[in-house]
Amino acid sequence: MAINLELPKKLQAVAEKGHDGAAEMLRPISRKYDLKEHAYPVELDTLADLFDGISEANTISFAGAGAFHGAGDATKNINGANMSALLNAIEISWGDVALLLSVPRQGLGNAAISSVATDEQLERFGKNLWASMAITEPSFGSDSAAVSTTATLDGDEYVINGEKIFVTAGSRADHIVVWASLDKSKGRAAIKSFVVPRDAPGVTVERLEHKLGIKASDTAVIRFENARIPKDNLLGSPEIDVDKGFGGVMETFDNTRPLVAGMAVGCARAALEELRRIITDAGIEISYDKPPHAQHAAAAEFIRLESEWEAGYLLTLRSAWMADNKLPNSKDASMAKAKAARVGTDITLKAVEMAGTTGYSEETLLEKWARDSKILDIFEGTQQIQQLVVARRLLGLSSAELK
């Protein structure tokens, strides 16, 4: 029998509030904005205001700037900001992943700011900033160290030049967290992240992509042409620490990868629940008292999918718990992202298959969840990149030693 870890009461409240919001506000408009790609879901303004109000009470953390900063107390076993934000992401993604990615002030760039910014920067940027995250370029995908965008110091300003693609919420967010190199000759260590206002001179949204899934979320190509920002908008320290290498800016992923794993967990759970309804409505019993081989093939397959989901869920919880308790979680975040994202695509596709014509049509949201889930196995580092990170951590090898 699998171990069922019950959430503390405080976190149960987080999950319940997130689930209620997803069920009442997101699920009903999910198909509407899947069919209206690039249209802004105006209903999300209400949800954003709700998030803001809850965040002000300091009881629940979302992915906004400041959500993860300083989280945890090394002397105690903590279930804090990372776990709270994760559970909220799971529940909202149960409603709709794309709409989660479109909620104002909850962008992936906000999580990046929260991870890397100084106390002074967090105070200056405040909680009302909405930031997308711009890493990928036309010349590379998952190899974040291959950044060619440059940031050159000119007096009290950095001048940024380059092009970024697949920027989630790139045309809607009011700021963009841009990865750029201070000095290409110094390699990975010179890559820093910068907070750039989207309406700054020299920043141009070139186009919006048409995509397989997450259609309610805009995905932009953005060009930076002599875009000037205050030098204090460089997140963290401007010093190039060759010994530390790429570690500083990569800390962003230790917080964002569990969130993306949580999105996959939420989307997969939605598909499992719908599949269970279809199976039981067909008169097939799913029993946990009988071995799978002694049950209907559909029931046995459902139990297998559910066990895989549970593994991804538990790994995801662990990675967020470690972050709250200030334990190094790079390996665990990648393990959670790799497992949950792969399980998510497997479950949603298998649900479409098992539901037959019902799954393949727009009669239910099964086919939409299958399309949405694929990106979760790609962005924030592909399946192969996660496995590479895990291998490096287990073997104690650097990125130069194991490619």
N, C-alpha and C positions, 0 to 999 in steps of 0.2 A: 504494500500500500504506500502511495506517495505521501510525503510529509506535507501537511497543509499549514502554512504559517499564517496565523490570524493577525490582522493588522491591529495596532493599538487604536484605542477609541478616537484619538485625535486624527489619525490618518484615515480611519473609517469615515469620519466626517468629511475629509477632503475628497475621498472617492465618491461618497454619496452626492455631495454638492456638484462635483464634476459630471457625474452620471446624469443627474437631474437636468443640468444645463444642456448636456448633449442630447438627451432624449426629447426635451421640450423645445429646444431652439435650433439644434443643428440637424438632427436626423430628418425632420420634416422638410428641410430645404436642401437636403443633400443632392437629390436628383436634379432639382431646379438649376443649381449652379454647375453641376456636371455638364449640363446641356448648354449653359450660357458661359462658355469659356471666356475669360478676361473681363467679365462683368464683376464689379466689386459687390460682394454680399453685404448690403447695407444693414442687414439684421445683426451683423457682427458688432456694430457700434454699441448696441445694447449690452452684448456679452462682454465687451471690453470695459464698459463702465461698471458692470458687475464685478469683474476681476479686480478693477482698481479699488472698488469699495472694500472687497474682502482683503486685498493686500494691505490696505491702510490699517486694518485691524491687527496686522502682524500675526495672524494665526495660520494662514495658508500661503505658501510660496508658489508663484508661477514662474515662467521662464524670463520674466522681465529683468532689466538691469538691476543688479543688487540682490537678485534672488539667491545666488549661491555664495556671494562674497562673504568671507569670514565665517562660513557655516561650520558648525561643529565645535565640540569642546573635547580636547584630547583626554580629559580626565573622566569622561562619562561615555556611556553607550547612548548614542544620539540617533533619533529618527527626526531629521530636520528638514532644511530647505530643499535639498536635492531629492529626498524621498517624497516630499510633498509635491514638488513640481512634476516628478515622474508620475505619480499616481493621477494627478490632474491630466497629464498628457495621455495616459492610457485611456481614461474615461472619455475625454473629449475626442480622441481618435476612434473610439467605439462609435461615436456619432458621425464624424467625418474628418479624415486626416487632412484633406485639403483646406477645410474651413479652419482647422486648428492652426495651420500654417499662415492663415490670412487674418488672424485676430490681431488687431492693433496693439502695439507695445509688447507683443509676445514673440518677436522674431528670433531666429537663431543668432542673429547679431547681438541681441540683448543678452543671451546666455554667454556669448563671447566677451562682451564688456564686463559682465559680472565675474567672469573667470579671471580676467587679466588686469582690469583697471585698478588704479590706486584708489585710496579712500577719497582723495581730493577729486579725482575724475568722476567717481560715482556720485559725489555730491553735486558736481557741476552738471553732469548730464541728466541727473534726476531720474524720476520714475516714468516720466511722460514721453521719453524718447522711444521711437520705434525703429529698430535697426535690422536691416537684412545683412547677410554675410556673403562677401564676394571673395572667393578663393580660386575657383576653376578658371582656366584660360583656354583659348583656342588650341594652344600647343600642348596642353596636358590635362589629365583628369584627376586621378587619385594621387598622383605623385605631387603632394603639396610643396615639396622642396624645390620644384621646378619653376617657381614663381618668377616671371620676367617683368612684371609691373614694378616700376621704380618709384622711390620717394627720395627726393633730393632736398636737402636743407638749404634754404635761401633766406638768410636773416632769421626772422622769427616765424617763418612758415616752411612747411614742406610742400614741394611741388610734385604732384603725382601724375604719372603717365603710364598708360597701359589699357588693356581691355579685359573684361571679365564676362564669363558666360554662365548660364544656368544659375542666375542669382534669384533665389526664392524671395518673393515679395519685393523684388528690386524696383518696381515702378510705383509701389504703394508706400513702402516705408519712407520715413522722412530722413533717415540716416543710413549709411552703408558702412559696415566694418570691412575695410579693404586690406588684404594681405599684399604687402609690397616689400621690395628689397632696398635696404639703405646702401648696400655696397655689394654688387654681384661678385666681386673678386673674393669676398669672404664667405661665400656659399650660404648654407642654411642658417648659420648664426645671425646673418644680417636681415633675415625676414622678420618683419614686425607687422602689427595690425594697427590700422588707423581708423578713426571715426570721421567719416566724410559726409557732410550734409548733401542730400540728393539734389538740392536746388543750387548747389555751389557752381559758380562759373567754371566751365570746362567739363562738367559731368553731364553726359548725354545717355539717355535710355534709347538704344538703337532699335530694339524690337522686342516683342514678346513671343515666346516660343509656343507652338501648338504641340501638345503632349499626349502620350498614351493615357496617363491618369493624372490625379490631383489637379483637375482642370479648374477648380475654383480658386486655386493658388496661382498667381501670376509668376512667371519665370522669365527673367529679363536678361538681355545682353546690354552691358553698360560700358561705355568708353570714357576714359579719363584722359583729358588732353590739357596739360598744364593746369590741373586743378589745384588750387592753393587752399591749405588748411592751416590753422595755428599749430605750432610745433607741439603744444601741449595736448593735441589730439592723438598723439602716438600713445597707444595703450601700454601701460607699464613703463619699464625702463628703456631709455633710448640707447643705452650702452650695448655694444656688440660683444657678447661674451662667447668667444670661440670655444671655450672649454664646455660651457653649457650647451652649445650648439643650438639645435632646433627646439629644445625642450620648452623654452618659455612660451612661445606662441602656440605650440602643440597642446599645452595644458587646456586650451579651449575645448578640445575633443573629449577630455576626461569628463566634462559635464554634458556636452551635447550628444555624445554617442549613446549614453543611457536613455536620453530623451527620445532619440530616434528609435532605439530598441523598444521603448515604451509605446511609440506610435504603432509599431508592427504588432506588438502584443494586443493593443486595443482593437486594431483592425481585424486581426485574426480571431479574436474572441467574438466579434460581431458576426463573422462568417460561421463560426462554430455554433453559435446560438441559433442562427437561421437554419443551418443544416440539421441541427437536432430537431427543430420544429418540423422540418420537412420529413425527416425519417420517422418521427413518432406519429405524424399525421398519416403516414403510409401504413401504420399498424405494426411497425417494427420496434421491438423492445430493445432498449440499451440497458444492459444489466452489468453492475459492478460486482455481482456475487458469482458470476460465471466466468470462466476463462474465455478469452476472445474466440478461440477456435470452436467453442461450443455454441456460438451465437451466429446470427445472420451476418453475412459478409459485410453488409453496410454498417451494422453495429460494431463489428470488430474493427473496421477501418476508422470509424468515428473515435473509438477508444484509443487507437494508436495516435490519431491526430491530436486528441486531447492531451495525451501524455507528452507529446512533443511540445505542445503549447506550454504545458506546466514547466518544462525544463527551461524554455526561453524566458518565461515569466520570473522564475526564481533567480536565474542568472542576472536578469535586469534589476530586480530588487537588490541583489547583493552589490552590484556595481554602484548604485545610488547610496546605499547604506555605507559603503566604504568611503565615499566622498564626504558624507556627513560626518564621519568619524575621523577625517583627515588621514585616511590610509591610502597609500598609493594605489590607484585603481585603473591605471592605463591598460594593463593586461585584461582585467576583469571587464572594463568598459568595452574593449574590443571583442571579448568572448561573448558578452551579452548582445552586442550589435550583430555579430556574425550569426549567432544561434537564433535570436529572435527574428531577425530579418529573413533568414532562410526559411525558418518555420512559417513565418507569415506568408511568404509567397507560396509555399507548399500547401498550406491549409486553404488559402483562398482559391487557388486553382483546383484543388481536389474537391472543394465544396461545389464549384461550378460543374465539375464533371459528374459528381454524384447526384446533383440536383437535376441533371439532364436539361431538357428544354427550358425548364423554369430557371435554372442557373445561368443559362447562356443568353436568355432574353432580358429585357428590362422590366420584367414582371416583379423581380426582387432587386436588391442592391448587390447580389452576389457577384455579378460580372464587373460591377464598378469597383468593389473591394479588391477583386483580383487585379484590375488595372492599377489601382492606387498603390497596392502593396509593393509593386516591383521597384518603385523608386526608393523605397526604404532599404532595399538591399544594395542600393547604388550610392546615394548621396551620404555625406559624412564618412566616406571611405567605403569602397566596394568590399564584397565578401572576401576577395583575394587579399586586399590590403589588411583587413582585420586579421586574417589568418597569419599574415606576415608579421604583424605587430605582436601577436601572441607568441609566435615562434621565437622572435627576437628576445622577448621577455623571459621565456622559459629557458632558452639556451644562453642567455647573457651576452648576446651579440649585438653590435651596433648596426645601424642601417647601412653603413659602408661594408660591414662584414657579411651581412645577409640581405641580399636584394631579391 
